[in-house]
Amino acid sequence: MNFLRGRLQRLTAQLPQLINELADDNLDDAWKVLQQIYYDLYILKAIQESKHIVQPGETLTREEALRMLHFP
């Protein structure tokens, strides 16, 4: 895993320069490729933060949530 971590760190260090060199047409293509990863990382970060913030009993079970949706 350290090998992958190192490769990703090198890539992210080079990204600003690489992005500046891309033509506008290529920026759209690059975003289409990276968009899902961007959103996945955003959600993953939110889930990790919620694990530290949310206390047991502060969330609803699936059944409780459905009951609240159907019977406001």
GUMI-968706 format. One record per residue: chain; residue in one letter; z, y, x of N, C-alpha, C in turn; residue number from 1. Coordinates in steps of 0.001 Angstrom, whole numbers, plus 500000, padded with zeros to 6 digits. Each point is the difference from the previous one (the first is absolute). Example, Ala and Ser with C-alpha at 12.3 -4.5 7.8 and 13.67 -1.06 7.14 Angstrom:
GUMI-968706
<rec cadena="A" residuo="A" n_w="507800" n_v="494310" n_u="513190" ca_w="500000" ca_v="501190" ca_u="499110" c_w="500000" c_v="501200" c_u="500900" num="1"/>
<rec cadena="A" residuo="S" n_w="499280" n_v="501050" n_u="499650" ca_w="500060" ca_v="501190" ca_u="500820" c_w="500730" c_v="501090" c_u="499230" num="2"/>
***
This chain:
GUMI-968706
<rec cadena="A" residuo="M" n_w="500000" n_v="498804" n_u="500817" ca_w="500000" ca_v="501196" ca_u="499183" c_w="500000" c_v="501262" c_u="500863" num="1"/>
<rec cadena="A" residuo="N" n_w="500625" n_v="499938" n_u="501165" ca_w="499999" ca_v="501174" ca_u="500870" c_w="498590" c_v="500353" c_u="500461" num="2"/>
<rec cadena="A" residuo="F" n_w="499150" n_v="498968" n_u="500161" ca_w="498612" ca_v="500228" ca_u="500377" c_w="499288" c_v="500817" c_u="498918" num="3"/>
<rec cadena="A" residuo="L" n_w="500185" n_v="499596" n_u="498740" ca_w="499375" ca_v="500729" ca_u="498892" c_w="500567" c_v="501404" c_u="499874" num="4"/>
<rec cadena="A" residuo="R" n_w="501289" n_v="500126" n_u="500190" ca_w="500640" ca_v="501319" ca_u="499920" c_w="499414" c_v="500932" c_u="501058" num="5"/>
<rec cadena="A" residuo="G" n_w="499817" n_v="499498" n_u="501197" ca_w="499423" ca_v="500805" ca_u="501078" c_w="498567" c_v="500418" c_u="499708" num="6"/>
<rec cadena="A" residuo="R" n_w="499217" n_v="499069" n_u="499462" ca_w="498610" ca_v="500324" ca_u="499660" c_w="499931" c_v="501065" c_u="498918" num="7"/>
<rec cadena="A" residuo="L" n_w="500858" n_v="499872" n_u="498991" ca_w="500017" ca_v="500999" ca_u="498931" c_w="500454" c_v="501362" c_u="500513" num="8"/>
<rec cadena="A" residuo="Q" n_w="500963" n_v="500015" n_u="500894" ca_w="500461" ca_v="501273" ca_u="500560" c_w="498905" c_v="500676" c_u="500812" num="9"/>
<rec cadena="A" residuo="R" n_w="499249" n_v="499225" n_u="500774" ca_w="498881" ca_v="500575" ca_u="500764" c_w="498917" c_v="500530" c_u="499073" num="10"/>
<rec cadena="A" residuo="L" n_w="499727" n_v="499252" n_u="498943" ca_w="498980" ca_v="500433" ca_u="499041" c_w="500409" c_v="501285" c_u="499298" num="11"/>
<rec cadena="A" residuo="T" n_w="501246" n_v="500071" n_u="499552" ca_w="500442" ca_v="501204" ca_u="499300" c_w="500051" c_v="501204" c_u="500933" num="12"/>
<rec cadena="A" residuo="A" n_w="500229" n_v="499769" n_u="501279" ca_w="499984" ca_v="501114" ca_u="500949" c_w="498582" c_v="500550" c_u="500166" num="13"/>
<rec cadena="A" residuo="Q" n_w="498998" n_v="499136" n_u="499847" ca_w="498606" ca_v="500407" ca_u="500164" c_w="499379" c_v="500512" c_u="498705" num="14"/>
<rec cadena="A" residuo="L" n_w="500605" n_v="499739" n_u="498868" ca_w="499395" ca_v="500340" ca_u="498715" c_w="499640" c_v="501478" c_u="499831" num="15"/>
<rec cadena="A" residuo="P" n_w="500868" n_v="500949" n_u="500337" ca_w="499614" ca_v="501395" ca_u="499791" c_w="498688" c_v="500364" c_u="500696" num="16"/>
<rec cadena="A" residuo="Q" n_w="499828" n_v="499560" n_u="501220" ca_w="498769" ca_v="500296" ca_u="500741" c_w="498805" c_v="499300" c_u="499353" num="17"/>
<rec cadena="A" residuo="L" n_w="500178" n_v="498754" n_u="499606" ca_w="498908" ca_v="499255" ca_u="499382" c_w="499594" c_v="500609" c_u="498659" num="18"/>
<rec cadena="A" residuo="I" n_w="500971" n_v="500449" n_u="499221" ca_w="499713" ca_v="500610" ca_u="498705" c_w="499216" c_v="501291" c_u="500185" num="19"/>
<rec cadena="A" residuo="N" n_w="500376" n_v="500794" n_u="500982" ca_w="499286" ca_v="501256" ca_u="500249" c_w="498549" c_v="499764" c_u="500413" num="20"/>
<rec cadena="A" residuo="E" n_w="499706" n_v="498866" n_u="500598" ca_w="498649" ca_v="499701" ca_u="500459" c_w="499105" c_v="499412" c_u="498911" num="21"/>
<rec cadena="A" residuo="L" n_w="500586" n_v="499588" n_u="498869" ca_w="499212" ca_v="499381" ca_u="498936" c_w="499196" c_v="501030" c_u="499219" num="22"/>
<rec cadena="A" residuo="A" n_w="498793" n_v="499617" n_u="499616" ca_w="499196" ca_v="500840" ca_u="499113" c_w="500580" c_v="499908" c_u="498589" num="23"/>
<rec cadena="A" residuo="D" n_w="499660" n_v="500978" n_u="499153" ca_w="500555" ca_v="500038" ca_u="498645" c_w="499670" c_v="498734" c_u="499207" num="24"/>
<rec cadena="A" residuo="D" n_w="498783" n_v="499498" n_u="500153" ca_w="499630" ca_v="498769" ca_u="499292" c_w="500864" c_v="498826" c_u="500448" num="25"/>
<rec cadena="A" residuo="N" n_w="500297" n_v="499956" n_u="501252" ca_w="500828" ca_v="498910" ca_u="500528" c_w="501460" c_v="500138" c_u="499590" num="26"/>
<rec cadena="A" residuo="L" n_w="500449" n_v="501227" n_u="499738" ca_w="501378" ca_v="500190" ca_u="499535" c_w="500212" c_v="499316" c_u="498654" num="27"/>
<rec cadena="A" residuo="D" n_w="499025" n_v="500116" n_u="499102" ca_w="500102" ca_v="499312" ca_u="498706" c_w="500083" c_v="498490" c_u="500189" num="28"/>
<rec cadena="A" residuo="D" n_w="499163" n_v="499472" n_u="500872" ca_w="500021" ca_v="498557" ca_u="500254" c_w="501332" c_v="499569" c_u="500609" num="29"/>
<rec cadena="A" residuo="A" n_w="500497" n_v="500783" n_u="500931" ca_w="501270" ca_v="499667" ca_u="500650" c_w="501138" c_v="500028" c_u="498989" num="30"/>
<rec cadena="A" residuo="W" n_w="499987" n_v="500979" n_u="499110" ca_w="501068" ca_v="500095" ca_u="498994" c_w="499946" c_v="498803" c_u="499057" num="31"/>
<rec cadena="A" residuo="K" n_w="498807" n_v="499567" n_u="499615" ca_w="499879" ca_v="498840" ca_u="499114" c_w="500602" c_v="498757" c_u="500640" num="32"/>
<rec cadena="A" residuo="V" n_w="499856" n_v="499881" n_u="501301" ca_w="500561" ca_v="498850" ca_u="500711" c_w="501520" c_v="500117" c_u="500115" num="33"/>
<rec cadena="A" residuo="L" n_w="500481" n_v="501189" n_u="500287" ca_w="501428" ca_v="500192" ca_u="500279" c_w="500839" c_v="500319" c_u="498767" num="34"/>
<rec cadena="A" residuo="Q" n_w="499373" n_v="500335" n_u="498892" ca_w="500733" ca_v="500444" ca_u="498814" c_w="501017" c_v="498967" c_u="499522" num="35"/>
<rec cadena="A" residuo="Q" n_w="499604" n_v="498743" n_u="499869" ca_w="500919" ca_v="498975" ca_u="499511" c_w="501176" c_v="499808" c_u="500957" num="36"/>
<rec cadena="A" residuo="I" n_w="499752" n_v="500035" n_u="501294" ca_w="501081" ca_v="499871" ca_u="500979" c_w="500959" c_v="501179" c_u="499871" num="37"/>
<rec cadena="A" residuo="Y" n_w="499452" n_v="501191" n_u="499839" ca_w="500819" ca_v="501208" ca_u="499846" c_w="500925" c_v="499866" c_u="498794" num="38"/>
<rec cadena="A" residuo="Y" n_w="499435" n_v="499587" n_u="498868" ca_w="500810" ca_v="499856" ca_u="498790" c_w="501017" c_v="498872" c_u="500138" num="39"/>
<rec cadena="A" residuo="D" n_w="499610" n_v="498898" n_u="500619" ca_w="500940" ca_v="498896" ca_u="500196" c_w="501186" c_v="500424" c_u="500859" num="40"/>
<rec cadena="A" residuo="L" n_w="499723" n_v="500731" n_u="501071" ca_w="501089" ca_v="500472" ca_u="500860" c_w="500899" c_v="500996" c_u="499282" num="41"/>
<rec cadena="A" residuo="Y" n_w="499417" n_v="500831" n_u="499153" ca_w="500767" ca_v="500967" ca_u="499220" c_w="500963" c_v="499272" c_u="499057" num="42"/>
<rec cadena="A" residuo="I" n_w="499489" n_v="498996" n_u="499294" ca_w="500835" ca_v="499225" ca_u="499080" c_w="501050" c_v="499204" c_u="500755" num="43"/>
<rec cadena="A" residuo="L" n_w="499627" n_v="499405" n_u="501127" ca_w="500953" ca_v="499236" ca_u="500799" c_w="501157" c_v="500877" c_u="500453" num="44"/>
<rec cadena="A" residuo="K" n_w="499693" n_v="501212" n_u="500437" ca_w="501048" ca_v="500928" ca_u="500412" c_w="500916" c_v="500350" c_u="498828" num="45"/>
<rec cadena="A" residuo="A" n_w="499425" n_v="500227" n_u="498829" ca_w="500805" ca_v="500315" ca_u="498812" c_w="500903" c_v="498832" c_u="499626" num="46"/>
<rec cadena="A" residuo="I" n_w="499487" n_v="498783" n_u="500100" ca_w="500811" ca_v="498819" ca_u="499689" c_w="501153" c_v="499871" c_u="500990" num="47"/>
<rec cadena="A" residuo="Q" n_w="499716" n_v="500201" n_u="501278" ca_w="501051" ca_v="499905" ca_u="501013" c_w="501072" c_v="501067" c_u="499783" num="48"/>
<rec cadena="A" residuo="E" n_w="499597" n_v="501217" n_u="499664" ca_w="500972" ca_v="501058" ca_u="499736" c_w="500838" c_v="499684" c_u="498773" num="49"/>
<rec cadena="A" residuo="S" n_w="499373" n_v="499434" n_u="498974" ca_w="500742" ca_v="499695" ca_u="498775" c_w="501042" c_v="498916" c_u="500236" num="50"/>
<rec cadena="A" residuo="K" n_w="499746" n_v="499105" n_u="500941" ca_w="500978" ca_v="498955" ca_u="500305" c_w="501284" c_v="500601" c_u="500555" num="51"/>
<rec cadena="A" residuo="H" n_w="499900" n_v="501163" n_u="500650" ca_w="501179" ca_v="500645" ca_u="500559" c_w="500672" c_v="500917" c_u="498988" num="52"/>
<rec cadena="A" residuo="I" n_w="499255" n_v="500473" n_u="499023" ca_w="500517" ca_v="501001" ca_u="499062" c_w="500550" c_v="499365" c_u="498729" num="53"/>
<rec cadena="A" residuo="V" n_w="499251" n_v="499051" n_u="499429" ca_w="500354" ca_v="499412" ca_u="498712" c_w="501145" c_v="499007" c_u="500186" num="54"/>
<rec cadena="A" residuo="Q" n_w="501011" n_v="500162" n_u="499164" ca_w="501154" ca_v="499109" ca_u="500026" c_w="499840" c_v="498920" c_u="498935" num="55"/>
<rec cadena="A" residuo="P" n_w="500641" n_v="498849" n_u="500181" ca_w="499913" ca_v="498951" ca_u="498980" c_w="500454" c_v="500524" c_u="498641" num="56"/>
<rec cadena="A" residuo="G" n_w="499266" n_v="499660" n_u="498971" ca_w="500333" ca_v="500440" ca_u="498652" c_w="499319" c_v="501297" c_u="499602" num="57"/>
<rec cadena="A" residuo="E" n_w="499333" n_v="500674" n_u="500925" ca_w="499336" ca_v="501252" ca_u="499683" c_w="498563" c_v="499810" c_u="499529" num="58"/>
<rec cadena="A" residuo="T" n_w="499498" n_v="498787" n_u="500060" ca_w="498629" ca_v="499730" ca_u="499578" c_w="500013" c_v="499112" c_u="498768" num="59"/>
<rec cadena="A" residuo="L" n_w="498896" n_v="499994" n_u="499293" ca_w="499869" ca_v="499182" ca_u="498804" c_w="499315" c_v="498690" c_u="500346" num="60"/>
<rec cadena="A" residuo="T" n_w="500351" n_v="498966" n_u="499253" ca_w="499245" ca_v="498759" ca_u="500110" c_w="498685" c_v="500192" c_u="499245" num="61"/>
<rec cadena="A" residuo="R" n_w="499096" n_v="499093" n_u="500166" ca_w="498708" ca_v="500092" ca_u="499302" c_w="500212" c_v="500024" c_u="498489" num="62"/>
<rec cadena="A" residuo="E" n_w="500871" n_v="499159" n_u="499522" ca_w="500264" ca_v="499915" ca_u="498567" c_w="500603" c_v="501302" c_u="499482" num="63"/>
<rec cadena="A" residuo="E" n_w="500926" n_v="500573" n_u="500746" ca_w="500616" ca_v="501268" ca_u="499588" c_w="498963" c_v="501122" c_u="499957" num="64"/>
<rec cadena="A" residuo="A" n_w="499132" n_v="500040" n_u="500973" ca_w="498964" ca_v="501034" ca_u="500039" c_w="499042" c_v="499847" c_u="498827" num="65"/>
<rec cadena="A" residuo="L" n_w="499573" n_v="498778" n_u="499710" ca_w="499105" ca_v="499774" ca_u="498864" c_w="500670" c_v="500364" c_u="498690" num="66"/>
<rec cadena="A" residuo="R" n_w="501270" n_v="499679" n_u="499857" ca_w="500744" ca_v="500323" ca_u="498778" c_w="500065" c_v="501520" c_u="499823" num="67"/>
<rec cadena="A" residuo="M" n_w="500216" n_v="500732" n_u="501073" ca_w="500062" ca_v="501461" ca_u="499907" c_w="498627" c_v="500588" c_u="499665" num="68"/>
<rec cadena="A" residuo="L" n_w="498932" n_v="499386" n_u="500501" ca_w="498659" ca_v="500485" ca_u="499688" c_w="499625" c_v="499767" c_u="498545" num="69"/>
<rec cadena="A" residuo="H" n_w="500410" n_v="498871" n_u="499465" ca_w="499635" ca_v="499649" ca_u="498625" c_w="500925" c_v="500642" c_u="498969" num="70"/>
<rec cadena="A" residuo="F" n_w="501220" n_v="500272" n_u="500348" ca_w="500970" ca_v="500566" ca_u="499053" c_w="500673" c_v="501221" c_u="500605" num="71"/>
<rec cadena="A" residuo="P" n_w="499322" n_v="501155" n_u="499963" ca_w="500580" ca_v="501206" ca_u="500632" c_w="501225" c_v="500515" c_u="499294" num="72"/>
***
